[in-house]
Amino acid sequence: MKILIANTLYHPDSVGGAEISTRLLAEGLVKAGMEVCVVCATGAGVDRISRLNGVKVYHLRSVNVYWPHKPKKHSSVVKLIWHAIDLHNVIMSRKLKNIIARERPDIVNTSNLSCLSIDIWRVARNANVPIVHTARDYYLMCPTSTMFSGAKPCERQCGMCSLYAGPKRAASASVDVAVGVSRFVLQKHVDNGFFPSAMRTEVISNCYVPLDDAVPMKRASKYESGPVRLGVLGRVSPEKGLEVLFEQLLADHSLEWTLAIGGKGDAEYLGELKENYADPRVEFLGQVKPGEFLEAIDILIVPSKWNEPFGRVTVEAYSHGVPVVAANTGGIPEVIEPGSNLLFDMEQPHTLIDKLRDAVKLLQDTSLHDRLRQYAEGFSVAAMVDAYIDVYQTALTKPVLKNVA
């Protein structure tokens, strides 16, 4: 079976979890005996082909008014023009058509299509190639891909987003199998009219790969005493809910704690956090090695205000035997280890402290760390690859059309 995967970015260009998941899927499919090529966009240089771990990668130079992954502010008018071009990018569409004609894949698996254009669905359909789409975020529904505005998640599409999503919604009728990285993100799309002709919808969780920057140690089976070491890991940005965490921790006097924050963010926003929540118990570490960071804390906190589609850092923490206290937002509840029951209600932020107390008690459980590591094994690369091969087999049952335009 030959699979063509289309995603906005691919290694070595990476800004988040979508790129990690795409690479793990592509390389996992190769190990499973599939032939795989990837199409991605790049903001520099010229169109080129590279090969990495058995994967053939087409890097297509983006053709639009600006490259969105370069930090720079643009006016609303320029952004509107960018999105209009991105919707049906004629030049990128021509490039994609040529690649599909050259590679002749059995399946086209799309995910984030910013900079590539949803025109790939039309191109694949006209070439009689079945289409599997993976919803990794809210790109099809929201210009920012986050559905987060005014410091809170959007319960529904606003008028502007609905207008933006209209052509994408119509084009999604070409998708034969729709996959979501969580039930939450998949249902959000289905409820808003996406993938109306899909022969199957399926949830396939993202996987994690053991972090190679630290060998997981056999943690002490019992939390001894003193301040509990709390940690937050990932991009530092408003939707991640750090303000909620700070306000609850600083208002509470029942817990002894220290807090380490690992990750980069906008300099201005970081400055505001450090000024507004100055406390000697809080340390901003900047970019860290995730494995080493997780080995240095007792409890990870994921206080996301936005509806995280999945939340890979939770599984990464479990792979190190670290319990996770997380908000009940988006797809996070689907990832939380059920035996720990450490979800707090973002609508009632004081429950965060309650769950932290529960987590500290759980640290006394001699079986906790091994149980969490075992739970993480359920999110393996092999399990994800097997699930995708299964949906590809479903897509291949699509009837062949005749006289395709």
Backbone torsions as a table, in degrees:
resi	resn	phi	psi	omega
1	MET	NA	136.0	179.3
2	LYS	-112.1	125.1	-175.6
3	ILE	-115.3	131.1	170.6
4	LEU	-108.0	119.9	179.9
5	ILE	-105.5	130.4	178.1
6	ALA	-116.9	123.2	177.4
7	ASN	-146.9	146.9	-175.6
8	THR	-48.9	-50.7	-177.3
9	LEU	-124.3	158.5	175.4
10	TYR	-151.4	156.8	-178.2
11	HIS	-48.9	135.7	11.7
12	PRO	-89.4	0.9	176.5
13	ASP	-82.1	125.9	-177.7
14	SER	-155.6	135.3	177.0
15	VAL	-125.5	-9.5	-177.4
16	GLY	-170.8	-163.9	-174.4
17	GLY	-66.1	-29.7	-178.2
18	ALA	-60.1	-39.7	-179.3
19	GLU	-69.8	-38.5	177.5
20	ILE	-62.8	-48.0	-178.4
21	SER	-63.0	-40.0	-179.5
22	THR	-64.0	-42.4	179.4
23	ARG	-66.8	-42.9	179.5
24	LEU	-62.6	-38.8	178.2
25	LEU	-65.9	-48.9	-177.7
26	ALA	-59.7	-48.5	-178.1
27	GLU	-70.6	-32.3	177.1
28	GLY	-67.4	-37.8	177.5
29	LEU	-65.9	-38.0	177.1
30	VAL	-61.4	-44.5	179.7
31	LYS	-64.5	-26.7	179.2
32	ALA	-83.6	2.6	176.1
33	GLY	97.1	8.2	179.3
34	MET	-87.6	155.3	170.4
35	GLU	-95.2	128.3	-172.0
36	VAL	-131.0	133.3	167.6
37	CYS	-128.8	149.1	-177.1
38	VAL	-121.0	139.6	172.7
39	VAL	-114.7	127.6	178.6
40	CYS	-141.9	170.6	179.3
41	ALA	-105.3	156.6	175.5
42	THR	-141.2	150.8	-176.4
43	GLY	-97.5	1.6	-176.9
44	ALA	-140.7	160.5	176.3
45	GLY	75.1	-151.1	-178.8
46	VAL	-126.0	171.1	175.9
47	ASP	-57.2	136.5	-179.6
48	ARG	-153.6	165.8	178.0
49	ILE	-121.6	134.2	174.9
50	SER	-128.9	169.1	176.2
51	ARG	-132.1	133.9	-177.8
52	LEU	-143.6	116.9	177.5
53	ASN	50.6	43.3	176.4
54	GLY	86.7	-0.5	-178.7
55	VAL	-104.7	127.9	175.5
56	LYS	-87.3	125.6	-173.7
57	VAL	-119.8	122.8	172.9
58	TYR	-94.4	114.4	175.7
59	HIS	-98.6	110.4	-176.1
60	LEU	-102.2	123.7	178.8
61	ARG	-62.5	124.4	-179.0
62	SER	-62.9	140.2	178.6
63	VAL	-121.5	95.2	179.5
64	ASN	-162.7	-177.9	-173.9
65	VAL	-74.7	-18.3	174.1
66	TYR	-161.7	164.2	176.9
67	TRP	-96.1	114.0	-170.6
68	PRO	-68.9	-13.4	-177.3
69	HIS	-96.2	13.3	173.6
70	LYS	-107.4	120.8	-176.2
71	PRO	-57.9	111.3	177.2
72	LYS	-168.6	139.4	-179.9
73	LYS	-86.3	140.9	179.2
74	HIS	-129.3	152.2	179.8
75	SER	-70.0	162.7	179.7
76	SER	-61.1	-36.2	-179.9
77	VAL	-65.4	-45.5	-180.0
78	VAL	-63.5	-40.4	178.2
79	LYS	-63.2	-40.5	179.6
80	LEU	-62.3	-42.2	178.0
81	ILE	-63.5	-42.3	180.0
82	TRP	-58.1	-48.3	-178.1
83	HIS	-66.2	-35.2	178.1
84	ALA	-63.8	-42.8	178.1
85	ILE	-68.1	-41.8	-176.7
86	ASP	-63.0	-30.4	-176.8
87	LEU	-59.6	-51.0	178.1
88	HIS	-133.9	75.2	-176.5
89	ASN	-77.9	102.2	-172.9
90	VAL	-60.2	-42.3	-177.1
91	ILE	-68.8	-44.9	177.9
92	MET	-64.5	-36.7	179.1
93	SER	-61.0	-41.0	179.3
94	ARG	-65.0	-40.8	178.1
95	LYS	-62.9	-44.1	-178.6
96	LEU	-65.3	-39.1	178.2
97	LYS	-60.8	-42.6	-179.7
98	ASN	-65.7	-39.1	-179.6
99	ILE	-67.3	-44.5	179.0
100	ILE	-63.0	-39.3	178.3
101	ALA	-65.4	-36.8	-178.7
102	ARG	-74.6	-44.7	-174.2
103	GLU	-83.6	-28.7	-179.6
104	ARG	49.3	60.6	-178.5
105	PRO	-72.2	157.9	174.4
106	ASP	-81.7	-30.3	-178.8
107	ILE	-138.7	140.4	167.4
108	VAL	-109.3	120.2	178.8
109	ASN	-111.1	107.5	-179.8
110	THR	-99.1	156.7	171.6
111	SER	-140.6	-111.3	177.9
112	ASN	-70.5	124.7	-173.5
113	LEU	-115.2	8.4	174.0
114	SER	-56.4	135.1	-178.6
115	CYS	79.1	-18.9	176.9
116	LEU	-98.7	-37.1	178.1
117	SER	93.4	140.8	176.9
118	ILE	-68.8	-5.5	176.5
119	ASP	-58.3	-19.5	178.6
120	ILE	-60.5	-30.2	178.1
121	TRP	-65.2	-42.9	179.3
122	ARG	-65.5	-42.2	-179.6
123	VAL	-62.5	-45.8	180.0
124	ALA	-65.3	-41.2	179.4
125	ARG	-62.6	-43.5	179.6
126	ASN	-66.5	-23.0	177.2
127	ALA	-91.9	4.6	179.4
128	ASN	63.8	32.8	178.6
129	VAL	-103.5	123.8	178.6
130	PRO	-59.2	146.9	-174.8
131	ILE	-118.4	126.4	170.0
132	VAL	-112.4	128.4	177.9
133	HIS	-116.2	133.9	177.1
134	THR	-107.3	116.8	176.4
135	ALA	-84.9	106.6	-179.8
136	ARG	-100.7	-18.4	176.4
137	ASP	-154.2	-154.2	-174.8
138	TYR	-111.8	29.9	-178.2
139	TYR	-54.2	-40.6	-177.2
140	LEU	-70.1	-19.0	-172.6
141	MET	-109.5	-17.9	-170.5
142	CYS	-147.6	133.6	-179.7
143	PRO	-57.8	-30.4	-180.0
144	THR	-88.9	-8.3	-178.6
145	SER	70.3	6.0	-175.1
146	THR	-113.6	-22.1	-172.1
147	MET	49.5	52.1	-179.5
148	PHE	-138.0	121.9	-177.3
149	SER	-151.9	146.0	178.9
150	GLY	62.2	35.6	177.2
151	ALA	66.8	20.2	176.6
152	LYS	-152.7	156.5	179.9
153	PRO	-69.8	146.3	178.9
154	CYS	-78.5	125.2	178.4
155	GLU	-71.2	-30.6	179.3
156	ARG	-149.3	169.8	177.9
157	GLN	-68.1	135.7	172.4
158	CYS	-78.4	173.6	-178.3
159	GLY	-59.5	-42.3	-179.9
160	MET	-64.1	-44.4	-179.6
161	CYS	-66.3	-36.8	178.5
162	SER	-63.1	-40.3	177.6
163	LEU	-65.8	-43.9	178.6
164	TYR	-60.3	-39.8	-173.2
165	ALA	-82.2	-16.1	-174.7
166	GLY	-51.1	-55.9	179.4
167	PRO	-62.2	-35.1	178.6
168	LYS	-67.8	-40.3	178.4
169	ARG	-61.3	-44.7	179.9
170	ALA	-64.0	-43.3	-178.3
171	ALA	-66.8	-26.6	-177.1
172	SER	-67.9	-8.2	175.4
173	ALA	-64.7	-16.2	178.8
174	SER	-78.8	-14.2	-176.4
175	VAL	-73.6	129.2	-178.2
176	ASP	-88.6	-37.4	176.3
177	VAL	-134.2	127.9	179.6
178	ALA	-107.5	128.4	-179.7
179	VAL	-117.3	140.4	172.5
180	GLY	-121.3	144.2	178.9
181	VAL	-74.4	-10.0	171.4
182	SER	-150.8	159.8	175.7
183	ARG	-61.2	-35.3	-177.9
184	PHE	-61.6	-51.3	-175.1
185	VAL	-70.1	-35.0	178.0
186	LEU	-66.2	-46.2	-177.8
187	GLN	-66.5	-32.7	177.7
188	LYS	-59.1	-42.0	178.7
189	HIS	-70.0	-46.6	-178.4
190	VAL	-61.4	-42.8	-179.6
191	ASP	-64.3	-23.2	179.5
192	ASN	-99.5	19.0	170.5
193	GLY	87.0	11.5	179.5
194	PHE	-83.9	153.9	176.7
195	PHE	57.4	46.5	-175.2
196	PRO	-65.4	-21.6	-177.1
197	SER	-105.5	7.5	-177.0
198	ALA	-62.5	131.8	178.4
199	MET	-77.6	-14.6	-179.6
200	ARG	-159.5	141.9	169.2
201	THR	-120.1	143.3	-172.6
202	GLU	-149.5	143.2	172.3
203	VAL	-97.8	122.0	174.4
204	ILE	-126.6	108.2	-177.2
205	SER	-63.7	148.6	168.6
206	ASN	-62.3	159.1	178.0
207	CYS	-110.9	175.6	172.7
208	TYR	-126.8	156.0	173.9
209	VAL	-118.0	134.7	-179.4
210	PRO	-49.6	129.9	-177.9
211	LEU	-68.8	125.4	-173.0
212	ASP	-91.7	6.4	180.0
213	ASP	-94.5	0.8	176.1
214	ALA	-161.2	132.2	176.2
215	VAL	-82.5	121.4	-178.6
216	PRO	-53.3	126.0	-179.3
217	MET	-88.1	160.4	171.9
218	LYS	-79.2	98.8	-177.0
219	ARG	-62.4	154.7	172.8
220	ALA	-57.5	134.6	-175.6
221	SER	-71.9	-11.1	-174.6
222	LYS	-138.1	129.2	174.1
223	TYR	-70.2	127.0	-173.9
224	GLU	-81.5	-79.3	-176.3
225	SER	-167.2	-179.0	179.0
226	GLY	83.2	-174.1	-178.3
227	PRO	-61.0	133.3	175.8
228	VAL	-77.7	137.6	-175.4
229	ARG	-90.5	107.3	-179.7
230	LEU	-96.8	152.9	179.0
231	GLY	-146.0	149.1	171.1
232	VAL	-126.6	131.0	-174.5
233	LEU	-129.5	128.8	177.6
234	GLY	134.6	-174.2	-178.9
235	ARG	-59.2	134.9	179.3
236	VAL	-95.0	105.0	-177.8
237	SER	-151.6	161.2	-172.7
238	PRO	-54.9	-37.1	-176.0
239	GLU	-71.8	-9.9	-178.3
240	LYS	-80.0	-8.7	170.7
241	GLY	79.4	22.7	-179.5
242	LEU	-63.4	-34.3	178.2
243	GLU	-60.3	-40.8	178.3
244	VAL	-60.6	-45.4	179.9
245	LEU	-62.2	-48.6	179.9
246	PHE	-58.1	-47.5	-176.6
247	GLU	-61.1	-39.7	-179.4
248	GLN	-73.1	-42.7	-180.0
249	LEU	-64.7	-43.8	-175.7
250	LEU	-73.4	-21.4	179.1
251	ALA	-86.9	-16.0	-176.3
252	ASP	-97.4	144.3	179.7
253	HIS	-126.4	15.9	-177.1
254	SER	-93.4	-15.0	-177.4
255	LEU	-116.5	143.1	168.2
256	GLU	-96.5	129.8	-174.6
257	TRP	-154.2	161.0	163.8
258	THR	-129.7	153.6	-177.0
259	LEU	-131.3	122.9	175.9
260	ALA	-109.4	133.5	-179.9
261	ILE	-117.5	114.5	-179.0
262	GLY	-108.5	121.4	179.5
263	GLY	145.7	157.6	179.9
264	LYS	-95.1	165.0	177.4
265	GLY	-166.5	177.1	177.3
266	ASP	-59.9	132.1	-174.7
267	ALA	-59.8	-40.4	-179.3
268	GLU	-65.6	-43.1	179.9
269	TYR	-66.0	-41.9	177.7
270	LEU	-60.5	-40.3	178.8
271	GLY	-62.0	-40.6	178.4
272	GLU	-63.5	-43.0	179.2
273	LEU	-61.8	-45.5	-178.1
274	LYS	-65.0	-33.2	-179.9
275	GLU	-78.6	-43.4	-174.9
276	ASN	-75.9	-27.3	-175.8
277	TYR	-126.4	43.0	-179.8
278	ALA	-62.6	125.7	179.6
279	ASP	-160.6	132.8	-177.2
280	PRO	-64.3	-15.6	-179.5
281	ARG	-83.1	-8.5	-177.1
282	VAL	-104.4	132.4	179.8
283	GLU	-129.3	123.4	174.9
284	PHE	-93.6	114.4	-173.4
285	LEU	-95.4	-14.2	-174.8
286	GLY	72.2	-153.0	-179.7
287	GLN	-63.2	130.8	-178.8
288	VAL	-131.3	165.7	169.8
289	LYS	-85.0	115.5	-172.3
290	PRO	-54.0	-43.2	-178.2
291	GLY	-62.1	-45.5	179.5
292	GLU	-65.1	-38.7	179.1
293	PHE	-61.3	-47.8	-176.6
294	LEU	-66.0	-31.2	177.6
295	GLU	-71.8	-16.0	-174.8
296	ALA	-98.6	-0.9	-178.1
297	ILE	-119.8	165.1	176.7
298	ASP	-98.0	-37.3	-175.7
299	ILE	-139.3	132.9	173.2
300	LEU	-95.4	140.8	177.5
301	ILE	-117.4	131.6	177.5
302	VAL	-122.1	86.8	-173.8
303	PRO	-93.3	39.3	-171.8
304	SER	-60.3	128.9	174.9
305	LYS	-84.1	-29.5	-179.1
306	TRP	-86.9	165.9	-177.2
307	ASN	-83.2	83.7	178.6
308	GLU	-52.6	129.3	177.7
309	PRO	-64.1	-32.7	-178.2
310	PHE	-144.2	-76.3	-179.0
311	GLY	103.6	67.0	-176.4
312	ARG	-61.4	-32.0	-175.6
313	VAL	-60.5	-27.4	177.7
314	THR	-62.9	-47.3	-180.0
315	VAL	-67.5	-37.8	177.3
316	GLU	-60.2	-40.4	177.7
317	ALA	-63.5	-44.0	179.0
318	TYR	-60.2	-35.7	-179.6
319	SER	-64.6	-18.7	176.2
320	HIS	-102.4	9.8	178.6
321	GLY	74.2	19.9	-177.0
322	VAL	-97.8	123.5	175.9
323	PRO	-68.8	152.8	-175.8
324	VAL	-125.2	126.3	169.9
325	VAL	-100.7	121.0	-171.8
326	ALA	-138.1	157.9	176.7
327	ALA	-73.8	152.9	-179.5
328	ASN	-87.8	49.7	-175.7
329	THR	-113.3	147.2	174.1
330	GLY	56.4	-136.1	-177.9
331	GLY	-87.8	0.7	-176.5
332	ILE	-58.4	-44.0	-179.3
333	PRO	-58.1	-23.6	179.9
334	GLU	-76.6	-15.1	-176.9
335	VAL	-101.8	-27.2	-175.9
336	ILE	-60.7	133.9	178.6
337	GLU	-62.4	119.3	-169.9
338	PRO	-62.6	-31.4	-177.8
339	GLY	-68.6	-24.0	-177.9
340	SER	-83.0	-31.3	177.0
341	ASN	52.6	52.7	-175.0
342	LEU	-112.2	39.9	174.2
343	LEU	-92.4	131.3	174.0
344	PHE	-107.9	158.3	-176.0
345	ASP	-90.6	113.8	-179.2
346	MET	-62.6	-26.3	177.2
347	GLU	-74.2	-18.5	176.2
348	GLN	-128.3	76.5	-169.9
349	PRO	-59.4	-21.4	179.1
350	HIS	-64.5	-19.2	178.8
351	THR	-68.4	-14.2	176.0
352	LEU	-60.3	-44.8	179.5
353	ILE	-64.2	-39.8	177.8
354	ASP	-58.3	-43.9	-178.9
355	LYS	-71.3	-30.7	175.3
356	LEU	-65.7	-39.1	176.3
357	ARG	-62.4	-42.6	178.3
358	ASP	-61.5	-39.1	-179.0
359	ALA	-65.9	-40.0	178.4
360	VAL	-62.3	-39.7	177.1
361	LYS	-64.6	-39.2	180.0
362	LEU	-63.0	-28.7	179.6
363	LEU	-62.0	-16.7	177.7
364	GLN	-79.6	-13.2	-178.1
365	ASP	-75.3	118.1	-175.8
366	THR	-66.7	-20.1	-178.3
367	SER	-96.1	-3.7	-171.4
368	LEU	-57.9	-54.2	-171.8
369	HIS	-63.2	-43.0	178.2
370	ASP	-65.8	-36.9	179.3
371	ARG	-63.9	-40.9	179.8
372	LEU	-68.0	-40.6	177.5
373	ARG	-61.9	-41.6	179.7
374	GLN	-64.8	-39.9	178.2
375	TYR	-62.2	-39.3	-179.3
376	ALA	-63.2	-29.4	-178.9
377	GLU	-63.1	-20.3	177.1
378	GLY	-70.7	-10.0	179.3
379	PHE	-109.0	44.3	-176.3
380	SER	-79.9	161.0	175.6
381	VAL	-61.3	-41.4	-177.6
382	ALA	-61.1	-42.0	179.7
383	ALA	-64.3	-40.8	179.0
384	MET	-65.2	-44.9	-179.1
385	VAL	-62.5	-44.5	178.7
386	ASP	-59.3	-40.0	-180.0
387	ALA	-65.5	-39.0	179.2
388	TYR	-69.5	-40.0	178.0
389	ILE	-60.3	-36.9	178.9
390	ASP	-64.3	-43.0	179.9
391	VAL	-73.5	-30.0	174.9
392	TYR	-62.5	-40.3	178.7
393	GLN	-62.2	-38.0	176.0
394	THR	-63.1	-46.0	-178.5
395	ALA	-61.7	-31.7	-178.7
396	LEU	-70.1	-13.2	176.8
397	THR	-81.8	-1.6	178.0
398	LYS	-60.3	131.4	179.7
399	PRO	-61.0	141.7	177.1
400	VAL	-76.2	128.6	-179.8
401	LEU	-84.6	152.1	177.1
402	LYS	-111.0	151.3	176.8
403	ASN	55.6	46.9	178.8
404	VAL	-69.7	135.4	-178.1
405	ALA	-69.2	NA	NA
